[in-house]
Amino acid sequence: MKYSSASLAKTSRPNAHLVGRCAAVAAMAESKASLIWLVAPPGSGKTSLCIEYVQQRKCPAAWLRLDEADNDLASFFHYLEQAIINGNIAKDWRVPQLLPEHLPQPAGFMRLFVRSLAAAIVPEACLVLDDAYKCQEACFFCDFLRILHEELPPEVRVLICSRVAAPAGCAKALAYGCMTEIDSSALSFSLEETERLLTTLGVGNVAEIRDAVFNYSHGWAVGIVLMASWLQRRPEAALHLEENMPLLVMGFLSNEVFAAYSPAEQEMLMSVCWLPYFREEWAVELSGIDKAGEIIARLAAGGLIYEYSGHEYSLHRLFRLFLREWSRDHTDETRRLQCIDRCVLLLLSHDDADAAVELALKHGLVERAAALIENQSAELFSEARHQTLARWIGALPEHLRSPWHYYWLGLSLFVNDSARSQEALLRAYTAFAASGNQQYRFLALSWIITSYSLSSSSDVPLGEFLKRYVDVDKDYALLTDDNLKAHLALAVFSGLSVTEPGHPDFELWQGRVETALSLSLDPTLKVRIIIWLCIHSFMSGRYRRLDALQALLDGQPNLQGLPPYARLLANCLRTTAAAAHADHAALALAVAAGRQCAAETGIGGIAGFNSLFLAVSYLLQGDYDNASAAVSEAMSAARSNYFFLNLQLKLTQSWLAAWKGNSSALHFARMMRQADQHSESVIQEILGRTSECIAASLLELPDVALQVAELRQLAQANRYPFSLIHADFLDAWRFVRLGDQESALPYLQSGLKLLGEVSEGYLTSAVPQILQPLCALALRHNIEPEVARSLIRVFRLPPPADSPDSWPWPVTVRCFGGFELLIDGKPLRSQGKTKHRQLDLVKLIAAHAPAPLAMSLIAETLWPDSDGDTAHHALETTLSRLRTTLGCNIFNVEHAAVGLDRKVCWVDTAAFDDRLEFLEKQLGREGEDVAVTASAVLELCRGEFLFGENQAWIIARRDYWRSRIGRIFSAAAGVLLRAGDALAAARLLEHVLEISPHSELMVHALMQIYLDAGHNAQGLAVYQRFCQYSLPVLGVAVPEKVERLAQCLQTPAA
C-alpha cells in the first residue's frame, strides 16, 4: 500500500493571518521546557499561536495534524516522517524502517527513530503535533514524548495542541519541568488582540464594534472569526450586534454565516466538505464551478479555510463539522452519498487510499470500503499497520467480509489478541477450504497453529484441533511450495512443543522441520526454525543439542545480511548456548551484542529474555544482588500477554527464591501453574510442577514424595529430561536426608546418567542445597564422577566439611613440589609483569596458609622499594586484578590481613596443616593406626616446598615446613618403633625424604632405624644420597652426628 504523499494539509504548516499575540507567545518563549502542551477548547487559536511562535523563533518547523488513524503506531510514524521532511528540519536524515517485530514493544523503535532525528535535526527547530486529543491516549504517545525530551537537543521545542489536558502518563514530565502546560486563559484574545484580528480580517468600523465582539466572544478566536465573516457580508448588523448574536455556534453558522454566502459559494463548500483536504482543481471538478478557486481565496482570507503550501486547503474543523451536519439535514441521501463516493474516488486517484477508506467507512459507503480494504490489506500488513487494518476490517458488516478480510484480521490481531485472531483465521480457513483454495487454506491453518505457541490458552486443545482439521500425511504431501510446507511444519512443531510435547506425532513434525532446513527457504524462516528447535531443546533440558543448532546456524550463508529480526533471533541462540555451557564471559558478550542489535534495529522484544539469562549467569557466579536486579529489569520488559517471557520470568523468580531458601519460591511456582486456569500449555504445567517440587522439598512440606512421583509421570509422558532429572535428584535427596544413602544411590545414578547425556553440567532450577550433598555422595561411591564434577564446577558448589579428595575446586593452589595455580582444573596462563605480580601475591598468601597474612607484611615483601602508602595501594590494585583474572574472589580481607577463602580455594599448605595437626594429636593416643594417617598426610605433598625458588621469604618458609615435617614424622616413626614395626617406620621416613630430601633430622632418624634393624646397606644408601644431592644444596659439611652413624653402618653387623 502507498501512504499518501499528497496530503500537505496533514503534514505541513498552514498559512494563517497572524495578529501579534505577544503575551501568549512570550509565555511559550519563556518556558525552559522542551515540551509545551497547549490545551484549550476548539477554535481557541492554538494552531495560529504555534505559527506565530515558530515565526518569532525564526526556525524551521515540522507540522503534523493528528487524527484517529494515528493511534496506529505505523501510521503515526509514517506521517511524522513526512512532516519532518516537509518541514525541512533534518539534514541528511537516515530514517529507520518500522518492522512488524517492533510492534510488541515499540519503545525501542521510537528511541531509534528519535536518535536518528536528533543526529540530523536543525538547531532550535520546532515539532508541532496538532489535534493531539485524537491520538494522545494511544499506548505509545506519552512514551514518545518522554523519548523526545530525552534524546532531542535541548534547544528543540515540541508543541502539542490539544482540546484536553495532558494524559496521566505525562504527569512526571510536568512535575519535573520537562513539560509546561499553557491553558485557555493564556490563549484567549485580549481586547487589543481582538481589534487587531478584526482589522486583519477586513472588518470595517473596528473601533466601534470591538468591545461588543470581545464581550460576546470572550476572546474565543473562532467566535471572533465567525463574527468577522458575518459582519463582512452584513455590515449593517454591527449596529444591532446584541440582538443578532445567538448563543449557539451551529445556529450562528447556519442562520448567519452560511446563509450569507452566495449559492455558488454554498455549492462549492458542500462539494468539498467531505474531504479532509482539497485543492482548487478538486473543488472545480466536484462542484462544477469554474471560479471555485476565487471562492476559496475569499474564504481563506476570512479565516474559515486553512491554506497550505502547494495550493492545498482544509476547512476549519468546526466549519467542516457544521457543513457536514447541514448536508445531512438539507441534502437528499442518495445525492449526498454520490458526492461522498466521488470524493473517495478522487482521493484514490491521487494515491491517498488511507483517506479514501476512512471517508468511505465513516459515511456509510461500506461496500466501497470493503473492496478497498481487501485490495490494500497485504501492503498494509507488511508496513506493520496492524491496528489500522484491524480497525478497518472490524468496521465492516459481517456479510461484506471476504475470506481475505478474515485472514488479514486474524494476522493483524495475532500478537495482541490470540483468541480473536484464532476465530478470524478459522473463518478464513473454512472459507478457503470451501472455495478449494488449498494453498491459502494451509496458510491460514499454519497461523492458527502458530498462535498456540504464543499463547497459553485456547478454546480447543491443539491435539484436538489437529484431529479435526489436519490429515498429518495427506495434507503435508499436498503442499508443493517449500516455504509453505516449512511454515506449516514449524507451526505444528512449535505449537505441540508448548501444548503437548508428548503427542504421538510430535517427533514426526520435529523431523519435518529439521528436514526443512536443507531446503531452499526464506532465510528468516530458517532462523525461526532453528530458534524453535533451540527453545524446545533448552526448555526440555536437552542442552547438548544447542551446539549442533549453533553449527547449523553458523552454516547458513550470509548471516550478516539477514533481516534485523532474524539477526536478533540468531543472537538469541548464541546467548542460550552460552547459558547452557555456563560460559559467563561468552554470555555477557552475546547479551551485549543482542542489546547493540536491539539498539540498532529498535526491536526490543528480546530484552527481557537477555535480562533473565544474565540473572542466571549472576546467580551461578554467586552474585545474588545483580541476579535480582536483572530479574527486575526483565519484569519491566514483560507484558501481560507475552506468554513465554512471563513463563521464563516466573521460572527464574522461583529459582532465585529457592536458591536463597525463601518460601516465595513456592509462590512463584504456583503462579506458573495458575497463570491461566484455561491453559492448554503442558510446558507451563511441567515447569511449574518442577519448581513447585523443588520448593516443597526445600521447605520439607508433607506429600513431597507423591508430588515428585506425579512430576515423574508427567515428565515421562512428555519426554522432558529436565523434569526427569529433577525428579531423580529430589528422590535421592529425600533419602539422603532420611539417612538412607543406599536407597538414594539408584536415583542418583539415574539422574546423573541422564544429565550426562543431555548436559555439560548446567540444569535450570537446580539449587546448591540439593546438589552439594548429592555430588559428594556420588564422588564417594564413584557414581558418574565426571558428571558430578561438572555440576560442582557449573554451580560452584562449596565442598562439605567431609568432602572427598576428588572434589573439584574452582581454584587450586599447590606449593609443595613447585607452585601451581589451577582454575577449574586448568593452569592459569601467566602473561606480562602484572600477571607475575598477581601470582607472587597468591604464592605468598598460600605459603602462609591457613593463617592470614598482614597486609603490611605483604606490601613490604612484594614491594620493598616503595613507601608504605604506595605499596599498600599496589596491593589493593593487585587484589582487584586477581579477582578479574581468576573469575572469582578467593580472598578474605579482615582486620588488615589477607587469607584464602577455603570455600572456593583449595590450597595444599592449608590441607597439609590440617592433617599434620590431626596426626600430631593421634600420636598421643594409644591404639591409633599412625602409619595409615601419616601416609594419608604425605599424599598431599608432591615434593619440596616451592621447589626451585630461592627468595629469602621462601627459604625461611621452606625451613619452617622442613622443621615441622621432620619433628612430627620423627615422632610418628618413634611411635611405630615402640610398637615394634621398624620397617613401617623406615618406609614412612623414606617417603618423607622423597618430599623433603635435605632434612638432616630425617636422614639421621632413618639411618638410626636401619642401624638398629641391622640393615646397614640401606642406611649407607641414605647417607650417600644425602651427601650426593643435599650437601651441595645446603652448602655445609656433613653434620658430625650423621658422620658417626655412617661410620657405625660401615662396620659389618654382628
N, C-alpha and C positions, 0 to 999 in steps of 0.2 A: 504494500500500500504506500502511496505517496502522501506524505504530510503536506498540508497547504504551505506553499511558499509565497502565496499572493496576499495573504491577509495582513496587510500593514496596519490595519485597524487594531489588530491584536498584539502585534509585535513591534510597534514603533510609536514614537511620541506624537501625540496630537498637537495640532496648532490651535491656539486659543488667544482670545483677547485678554491681555494682562492689565490689571488695574493698579498694581502697586500696593500690595497688602503688606506694608512694611512691618507691622507688629508681628504677624504670623510668620513671615519669612525670618525675622530676627530671632524668634523663639526657636526655629529649626536650626538656624545657623549657630546659635549659642550653645546648642547641645553638644556635649562631648561624646555621646553615644554613637556607635556606628549604625544602630538600628533605630529608625524613627517610625513609630506607629501612629498614623493619623486616623482617629476614629470620630465619625460624625454621621448623621443621617444622610440619606441620598440627597443629592443636589446641594450639598454644603460647600462645594468648590474645592474638594480635596485634590482633584486632578489638576485644576488650574493653579492651585497653590504649589503643587510639586513642580509644574512647569516653571513657575516664577522663581522657585528656589534654585532649580537647575540653571536657569539663565543667569541668576545673580552669581552663582558659583563659577559660571563660565567654563563648564566642564561637559564632556560628553555623557550621555545618559542612555541606558538600555531600559526599554519600557515594555512591560508585559501586562496585558489586560487579561486577568484570570476569569475563567468560567467553570461550570460544574465539571466539564470534561477533564480539567486539570487536576482533579482528585486522583486521576491515574498518573502514577509516577512517570511513566514513559512519555505521556503527552506533555506533562509539566516541563520536563527537561528538554524535550524537543523544541517546544516553543520558547523556552528560556534561551536556549542556544540561538535560535533565530533572532530573538530580541537583542541579544548581546551583539550578534553580527550586524544587525540593522543599526544598532546604536553606535557601532564603531568604537567600543570601549576596550577592546582587547586586540593587541597586535600580534600577529603570527601565533594565534592560539591553536593548540592541538587538542581538539575536543575528544574526550574518551567516549567509547561506544557503550551504551546501555545494553546489557545482555539479560536474557531471562533468568540467569543464575544470580543476578543482582537483586531480584525482587524480594526473596525471603528476608534479606537483611540489607535494606537499601542504604544504610548509613555509610557503608564502605564506598559505594559508588558516589554518593553525594560528596564525600570528602575528596575523592579522586577528582571529581568534576570541579569543585571549588578550588582545589590546589592548582589544577591546571589553569584555571581562570586567574588565580592570584599571581601566577608567574607571568601573565601576559597583560594584565589589566592596566589601563592608563591611570596614573596617579590622580586622586581626587575625583574619580568617576562616580557616577550615581547609578544605582539599580532601583527601578521603581516597579513594585508589584501592586498593580491597581485592581480594584474589586476583589481584594483578598478574602472578603467574607464568604465568597463562593468556594473557597479552597482551604481556608485556614484550619478546618477541622480534619483535614487529611492526616493520616497517621504519620506522615513524613515531614509535615510542614514546619513544626516547631524545631525538630532536629536540624532541618535545613537552615533555618535562621541562626541557630546556635553555631553551626559549622561556618556559615558566612562570617559571623563575628570572629570566630577563632582563626580562620585561615586568610581572610582578605586583609590587605594592608589597612592600617588604622585610618588612613585618610579617606578611604572609600566610604560612601554612605549608601545605606539601603533604606528606601522609603516604602512603607507598607500602608496602603489606603484601604480602609475597611469601614463597613457600617456598624460593626460591633467591636467591642474591646478585644484585646489580645487574649488568646486562649490560656488556660491554666498552665500549659506547657511552657509558656513564656514568663511565668512568674519569677523564676530565678534570674532571668535576664533583666527584668525590670528592677528587681531588688538590688542587683549588683551594679546597676547603672549601665549595662551593656545596651539596654533599650530604653528609649524615652517615649512617653505617650503624649500626644497633643490631641485634646478633645474638641468638641463642637464649640465650646465657649471661645477658644482661641481662633477657631475658623470663621466665626460669624463676622459678617462685614460691619464695619463701623459706619457711622453716618457719612463721613467723608469718603469712605471707600464706596458706599452706595451711590453717592453722587458721581464719582469717577466712572463707575461701571455703567450707569445710565447714560453718561456722556459718550462713553466708548461705544455703546450700543446704538447711538444715534437718536436718542430721545430728546425732544425739544422741551424748553421751559423747565430744565432740570432743577434750577434753584427753587422754583415754586412747588414742585411735587416731591422733592427728595424726602422731606420729612414724612409725608404720608406713606410713600413707598417703604421707607425704612421702618416705620411703626408697624405696618401691616405684614411686612416680610420678616421682621425681627432679625434682619441681617442674613436671612437664608438665601444663598446665592441663586438657586434655581427660581425661587419666588421672584427675585428681582428681575431675572432674565425673562420670565414669563410675562410679568407686568410690562416690561420694556417692549416685548414683542407685540403685546396687545395695544399699548399706547402709541406705537409707531403707526398702526393702521387706524386707530381711533383716537387721535389726539384730543378730541373734544371731551373724551371720557375722563381726562385728567381733572376736569372741573368738578366731577361728581365721583371721585375715586372711592369715597367711603360707601356710597350706595351701590357701586358696581363691583366691589371686591367680595367674591364669595368666600366661604370658609374652606371648601374642599378643592384641592388641586385639580382632580379629574374634572370636576364641574367647571372649573375655570378654563381648563384646556378645551373642553367641549364647547362650552357656551361662548367663550370669548376668543381664545387664541385660534382654534381650528376653524371656527365659524368666520373668522376674519380673513381666512385665506381664500384665494380665488378657486374656482372649480378645477383649473389645471393644476394648481399647487396641491390641492387635496388629492387629485387623482395620482399625481406623481408620488406623494407621500404614502398613499395606500399601496402602491405597487412595490415600494422598497422597504416597507416597514417590517416585512418578514425576514429580511436579510440581516445577518449580524454586521455586515459592512457592504458597501456598494461603490460603484464607480459611475461616472457620468453616462458612459455608453450603456451600462446596465439599466440605468433609470430610463434612458430613451427607449431601449428595447422592451422593457417591461410595461412602461406606461404609454408608449406610442406618441409621446410629446417631444417634438424636435427640440424645444427650448428648455428641456429638463435641466441642462447644465446651468442656465441662467437662474432658474428657480433655486437650484441647490446653492448657488453662490449667495443669493439673497438670504436664504435661511441660515447659511453658515455665518453670515455677518451678524445675524440676530442671536447667535449663541445656542441655537437648538440643534445644530448639526456640528459634529467634530470633523475637522479636516486633517488629513494626514499627508505626508509626502507622497508623491506619485498620483495625486488627484484621487485619493481614496477617502471615503467618508463613512461616518456612522452616526446614527441618530442618538441624541441624548437618551439615556436609559429610560427616564420617566416618560419622555415624549414617545419613545418607541412603544413602551408598555401601553400608553393611552391609545395610540393609533391601532394597535392590535385589538384592544378591547372594543374600540369604536367600530372596527371592521366586523367583529363578531356580532355586534348589536345591529349594524345597519347594512350589512352586505349579505347577499344570498350565499348559502353554504357551498353550493356547487361552484359558484364563481370564485369564492374565497379559496377553496381547495385547488382549483385550477391555477390560481395565482401562486399559491404556495408551491405547487408542483413545478411551475415554470421557474421559480426561484431555485428549487432543488436541482433541476436540470442545468440551470445557469452555473450554479456552484460546481457541479460535476464537470461541466465543460471547461472550467478554469482550474481543474485539478484540486478542488477543495472538497474531497469526499467526506472528511470529518464534519464540516459544517452542513453538508447536504444530508447526511444521515441524521444528525442531531435535529435538523429542521423537520425532516420527514417524520421522525419519531414523535417529536414534541407536538406536532399539529395534525396528527391523525392519518398520515399517508403511510400506514404500516406495511402495505403490500410493496410499495416502492422501497421502503426501508429494508424489508426482508431480503429483497433481491440484492440491494446494495451491500448489505452486511455479508451475505453469503459470498459475494464476489471479492470482498475485501478481507475476509477473515484470516486467510493464510498469512498474508503480509502483516496484518495487524498483530497476529500472534508472534510472528518472527521478530517483530520490533518490540516485544515484551509489553504490549499494551493490553495485558490480560484483564485488567479491571474494566477498561472501556469495552472490551469485547464481551465480557460477562454482562455488563450493564445494558449494552445494546440488545443482545440476544434475549436477555431477561425481560426486556420491554416488549418483545413480540408476543402476540397471542399464540397459544399452543397450536392452533390449526394452521398457522403460517410457518411453523418451524420445520425445516427440512432435516434429513439425516445429518447433513453437514452442519447445520446450526447446532444440533445436539452434540456433535463431535467437538466442535470448537468451544462450545460452552463447557464441556467436560474438561478439555485441556486448560481453559482459562481458570477453572476452579481447582485444578489438580493439586496445587501446593497448599492452598489455604482452606479448602472445604472438601475433603475427600468423599464424604457421604453424597453430597450433591454432584460431585464430579462423577462418581461411580454411576449414579442414577442417570445422568445425561449420556454418559458413554454407553451404557447398556441400551438406552433407547436408540442411539446411533448404530450400535451393533445389530440390534434387531431389525432396524430399517435397512441397513446394508445387506444383511443376510436375506431379507425378503426380496430385495431387488437383484440378488445374485451377484453382488459386488464382493467377491471373496477377499480381494486384496485389502480393501478398506474395512471389511468385517474383521479381519485379523488385526489390522492396525488399531481399531477401537478395542478389540479384545486385549491386545498387549498392554494398552494403557490402563484398562480396568485392573488387570492382574498386577501391573506395576504398582498401582495405588496400595495394594496390600502390604508392600514392603515399606511404605512411607507412613502408614497409619496403624495404630494399634487396635482399631475397631472396624467392624463391618457387619452389616445385617446378615450376610451369608458367608460362612467359613470358606476359605479358598479351596479346600479339598472338595467341598460340596459344589462350589461354583465350577470347578474343573469337570466334575462328573456331568453337570448339566450342559455345559457349553463347549467342551473341548474333547475331541477324539484324539488321544495322545499321538497315535501313529498317522492316521489318515490326514488330519488337519495339517500336521507339520510337513508331511510329504507333499501336500498341495501347493505349498509356497515355493515359488521359483526365485524370488528376489532374496539374495543372501542377506542383505541388511534387514529386511523384514523378518526373515527366518531367525536371524540372530536376536532381533529385538523381542520376538515372541519367546524364544528360549530364555533370554535374560529375564524377561518379565515373570515367567513361571518359576525359574530358579530363585530369583530374589524374593518373590512372594512366598514360596514354600520355605525358604531358609528362615523367614521371620515367623511364619504362621504354623508350619508343620514340617520341620526337617526330617521327621520320621516317616513321611509319606512314601508309599511304595514306589512312586515314580520319581522321587527326588534325585536319586543318583542318575537316572536316565536324563533328566533335564540338566543336571550338572555336567554330564558328559557332553551334552549338546552345546552348552555354552563354551566348554573347553575346546571342542572341535571348531566352533565358530571362529576362534582366534586364529586359525590357519587360513581363513577365508579372506578375500579382499573386501574389507569392511571400511566404513567410515571410521577414521582414527579415534574420534571421541567415543564412538560406540565400543571400540576395542578397549579403550581405557576404562569405560564404565563396567565392562565385563570383568576385567582384571580386578577392579576395585571391589565389586560384589563378591568375587571369589576370596579376596583379601578379608572382607568383613566377615564372611561366614567362617573362614579359617581361624581368624583371631577370636571371634566370639565363642566358637565351639571348642577352642583350645588346641587347634592343630597349628601350632606356632611355626613348626619347621617348614610348612608349606609356603610360608611367606617368602623364603629365599627363592624358591622356584618361580613364584609370581613376580618377584623383583627382576629375576633374569628374563622372564617373558616381557616385562615392561621395557627393560633396557634394550631388548632386541627389536623393539618397534622402530621403524625408520623415522628420522626427523622429529625426535622428541621435542626439540626446542621450537619447532614450527607448529606444535599443537595449539588449538584454540585455548584461550585463557582458562576456562573452567576445566578443561582436560589436563592442563599443566598443574592446576591446583590439586586435582584428584590424584595425579601421578605422584605429587609430593606427599600426599597422604599415605600412600603405600610405603614410601621411604620412612616416614615417621612411625608408622605401625611396625614395620620390620625392626627399626632401631629399638622400639619399646620392647618387642618380643626378645631381642638379644640383650636387653638391659644395657645397651650401649648408650650411656648418658651423653657422651660428647656428640655422637652422631645424631642422637635425638634432638639435642639443643640446636645443632646446625640445621636439621630438617625443619624444625619449628620456625627457626629464624628465616629459612628460605620460604616456608609457607606464608609467613607474615609479610615478607617482602613481596611475594607474588600477590597476596591479597591486597596489599597497599597499591601495587602497580595496576591491578585489574579492578579494584574496588569490590571484589567478590568476598563477602565476609562470612559465608555460611560454614566455613571450616574452622573458624577461630575458636569456637567452643571446644571442639574435639582436640585441637592443638593444646589448649589450656589443660584439658584433662590428662593428656599424655604427659605434659610437663609435671602435673601434680603427682602422677605415678612415679615419674623419674625422681622427683624430690623425695618422695616417700621412701623409695628403695635406697636412697642415699642417706636416709635418716634425718632429712630436713623437713620436719613436720610443719613448721610455720610457713615456709614457702609453698609446701603442698596445699595447705589450707587456703593460702592466698590465690593460688592457681585455680582452685575449685571455685572460689568466689568470682574470679574472672570469668570462668565458664558459665556460672549462674547468670551473669549479666548478659551473656550471649544467647541463653536458652529462651526459646519462645514456647508458649503453652502447647502449640500444635506441632512442635518439632520432635517427633517421636523418638528417633534414635539418640539425639543429643540428650533428651531428658532421661532416657533409659540409662545411658552411659553416666550421666551426672549422678543419678541415684545410686548406681552401682559403685561409683568412685567414693561418694559420700559414705556409703555403708562400709566400704573398705577402710577408709581413713579412720572412721569411728571404731571399727573392730581392732585395728592396729593399736589404737590407744586404750582398748578395753572399755570403750564407752558404750553404755546401753543404747545410745541413739542409733547404733548400727542396726539394731533390730527394727527400729522405727523406719529407717530408710529402706531396709529390705522389704518390709511390708508395704511401703509406699509403692515400690516397684510392682508388686503383685496386685495392689489395689488401685493402681493408677486409672484403670478403666474397667469397670465391672463387666462391660460387654466386650472385653478384649478377646480377640482370637489369636493373640500373639503367644505362641509357645515359648519363643525366646525370652519374652518378658517373664513368663512363669518359671522357666528354668533358672535364669539369672537371679530372680527374686528368691526362689526357694533355696538356691545355693547360698546366697548371702544370709538368708534367714537361719539356715542350719549352722553356719559358721558363728553367727552372733549368739544363737541359742546355746551352742556348745561352750562358748567362752563364758556365758552367763550361768552355765550349769542349770539350765531350765529342765523341767521334767519332760519326758517323752521325746528326748532328743534322738534316741536310737530309732524310734518309729519314724520321726521326720526324715532322718538320714536314709532309712530304708525306702521311703516314698521317693526321695530325691534320686536314689539309685535306679529305681524303676523308671522314673521319668527320663533320666539321662540315657538309659539303655534303649528305651523306646524311640528316642530321638537322635541316637548316635552322637552324644555330646561328651567327648573325652574330658572336657573341662570339669563337668559336674561329677563324672565318674571318679576322677582323681580325687576331688574334694571329698566325695562320699567315703572312699577308701581311707584317706587321711583322717577324717573325723572319727570313723570307727576305730582306727588304730589308736588315735589319741585318747579316745574314751577308755579303751582297755589299759593303756599306759597309766592313766590317772587312777584306775582301779587297782593298779599294782599287778596286773596280769599281762606281763610282757609276751608270754608265749602266744596268747590269743591275739595279740596285736600284730605279731610278725606276718601272718598271711596277708592281712590287709595292707600292711606297709610294703610288702613285696609286690603286691598287685598294683598299688598306686604308683610306686616309684618306677616300676617296669613300664607302665603306660605313659608316665610323664617323660621317661627317657625316649620313648618312641615319637612323641609329638613336640618336645621342647628341649631347649638347652638350659633349662633351669627356671625360666620365667613361668609364673602361674598367677593369672589375675585373681585377686581377692584373697590370696594366701597371706597368713599373718605369722609373725615370729613366734608367738606364744605356742602355736601348734607345731610349726616346722622345726624349731630348735630341738625339742626332746625326741622327735621322730628321726631327725637326721643323726643325732647322737646314737640312738638305738640302732639305726641302720649301719652306721660305721662300726659299732662294736660287734655286730653279727655279720659283717661283710655282705650286707644286702644292697645290691645295686650301688656300690660305694661311689662310683663316678657321678651318678645322678644325684646322690645325697650331697656330694661336694659341690656340684653345680648349683643346687638350691642354696647352699650356705653362701656361696660367692655372690649369687644374684641378690639374695635378700640380706647380705651382710650380717648373717646371724652371729651373735656373740656366743662364745663357747660356754657350755655349762661348767659348773665347778669340777665335775668329773669327766671332762671332755676326753675322748680317746685321742691317742697320739696322731691318728690320721686326720684329725680335724683340720680343714684348710683355713688358714688365717688370711685376712685381707692384706696384712703386711707381716713379713717375716724378716727378722734381723738376726744374723749369726755373727758372733765374734770369735768363737773357738775354731781354729783351723783356718783363719783368714776371714776378713769382713765380707759379708754378703747381705744384700738387701733385695727382697723379692716382693713384687706387687701382684697379688692374686697368683702366686706361684711362678711368676716370670721375673727375670732380672731387670732391674731398672737401668736404662741406658744412661751412662754418665757422659755428659757433653758440656764443655765450657767450664770456665773458672767458677761461676756462681753455682753450678751443679756440684762441683767438687766441694765447695764450702758447705753446701747443704748436707752432703754425705759425711763430711767431717763432723758436723753437728750431731747427726744421728749416731755416728760411731762413738762420739764422746759420751752421749747420754746413755746409749746401750751398754757401754763398757762399765758404767757405774750402776746399772740396773741391779736390783729393783729399786734402789733408793733414788729419789730425785736429786738433781744437782743444782746448786745455787747458780742463779743467772749471772751473778758477779764473777763466779769462778769460770763459768763457760766463756763469758766475754773476755776475761783475762787470758784464758788458754788459747782461744781461737784468734783473737785479735790483740796480741800482746803489744803491738806498736801503736795502738790507738788509745786516746784518752777514754775515761770511763763512760761519758755520755755517748761518744761516737761508737764505742764498742757495744754499748747496750742497744743503740739504735740499729746497728748492724745485725745484732742477734735477733731483734724483733722482726726485721725485714727478712732474714733468712728463715725464721719460723713461718712467716706468712707464705713465702715462696714454696716452702716444703709442703704446706697443705695443698697448694696447687699441683706440685709435682707428683705427690702421692695420691691425689684424688680424695683424700680424707684427712682428718686431723688425728694424728697418733699421739699427740702430746697432752699432758695435763700440766697446766701452769698454775701453781698455787703457792702463796707465801714466798714470792720471788724465787721459786725453784721450778725446774722443768723435769718432768718424768714422763715415761712412756705409758700410754693408756693400754693396759693389758686386756681390755675388752676387744680391741681391734688389732693389736700388735703382739705377735709372739716374738720374744727375744730370748736367745739361748742362755744368756747370763742370768736372767731372772728365773727361768725354769731350772737352771742348774743350781742356783742359790736355794730355791725351794727344796730340791731333792737332797742337797747337801745337808740342809737343816734337818730334814726327816731322817737321813742316815745317821747324823750325829746323835739325835735323840734315841735312835734304835740301838746304838752302841752301848747305852747304859742299861738296856733291858735284857734279861736272860731269855733264851729260847727263841730269839728272833733270827730269821734267815738273813744274816748280814750279807752273805755273798750275792744273793739274788738282788737285794736292794742296791748294793754297791755297783753291780753290773748294770742295773737299770739307770743309775746316775751317770755312769760313764758313757752310756749310749748317746747322751746329749752332746758329748764332746767329740768334735771331729779332729781336733789337733790342738796345737799350742795357741794360746790366746793372741789374737790379731797377728798371726804368723807373718813374718817378713816386714813388719813395720817397727820403726825404731825411734819414734818421737819420745821425748822424755816422759810425758804423762802415760804413754802406752807401756813403756818399760816398767814404770812404777806400778801400774795396774797389773801387768803380767806377773811381776814379783808377788803381788798380793795373792793372785789366784794360785800361783805355784806353791806359795807357802801354805795357803789354806787347804789345797788339794793334798799336799804332802802330809800335813798334820792329820787330817781326817782319815785319809786312806791308810796311813801308817797305823792309826788306832784301829781301823777296821781289820787290817792284816793281823794285828796283835790279838784281836778277838778270835779270829779264825785259828791262829796258832795255839791259843789257850784251849780252843775246842778240839785241838789235835788234828786239824786239817791244814797241814803245811802247804800241800800242793795248791789248795784253793787260795791260800794267802799269796803264794807265789804268782799264780795266774792273775790274781787281782792286781798285784803290783806291776807285773809285766804290761797289763792293759793300761795302767796309769802312766807308765813310762812311754807308751806309744803316743800318748797325747801330751805328755809333759816330759820330753826326753832329757831335759837339762836339770832335773830336780836331784840335787845331791842327797837329800833326805830319802827319796825313793830308791835311789841307787844303793845307798848304804843299807837300807832296810831289806831290799831284795837280796843283796849279796849275803847278808847275815842269815837269811832264811835258807838259802841254798847251802851255805856253810854248815848250818846246824843240821840240815837234812842229808848232808853228805853228797850233795850234787855240785861238786866243785867245778866241773866243766861249765855248767850253766852259770854259776856265779862268776867265773872268769870271763865268760862271754858278755855278761852285763858290764863288767869293768872295762873290757876292751871297747865296747860300743860307746861307753861314756867318754873314754879317752879319745876315740877317733872323731866323734861327732860333736860332743858337748864342750870339751875343753877349748877348742878354737872359738866357739861362740862366747863362752864365759870369759875367756882371756885370763884365766888364773891357773895356778898349779893345782894338781890333784890334791884334794884335802887329805890330811895325814891319816884320818881315821879310815878313809876309803883305801889308802895305800896299805895300811896294816891288814885290812880284811883281804885285800888282793894277795898279800904275801901268805896269809893263812890258807887261802884257796889253792895256792900253788904247791902247798905241802900235800903230798898224797894222803888221802883219807886212810885212817887206821882200819 
